[in-house]
């Protein structure tokens, strides 16, 4: 008794399918060169521009963080980090670090922080063009034999005309004691899930028993 066994050669057509039976108008629609198509090409918001009156598409754009009316620049960095703020009930107003100024300054910003107070941080930034995913804020602090590296999730955002402000929910309390007092030299940076760094700056805080 014989059995039928199909091999790869049996399943592959011996010649390319003929298009001679197609009308001429259909033949003109066949794609014979896809060399210019790049599936990995980066997409900008211009690639997703639809009829602004289409409500369902507008909702879909909004879910991606795409704002049709945004007037973001089409070139340059996707993200511009503007400020880092330190908030505390013990402060009359937040401590503000101007990131754009610090990146170009000859002197590093320095301020005092009281031991034992509770504080949290926030960051203000602008997305100029394209959708950015997995933004994170990371800081690396050094103090005479001690090192503390912490990271906070910012999230994924689309471009818009106005800046975003992200508050980090984690409250921090500087440790008391002589061992922890003194100057902390901090390097901060913001990067996305592809490890593209959009800002890096340095600052110093002096941990003291009193202001």
Secondary structure by P-SEA (a helix, b strand, c coil): cbbbbbcccccccccccccccccaaaaaacccccccccccccccccccccccccaaaaaaaaaaccccccccccccccccccbbbbbbcccccccccaaaaaaaccccccccccccccbbbbbbbbbccccccbbbbbbbbbcccbbbbbbbbbbbbbbccbbbbbbccbbbbcccccccccbbbbbbbcccccccccccccbbbbbcccc
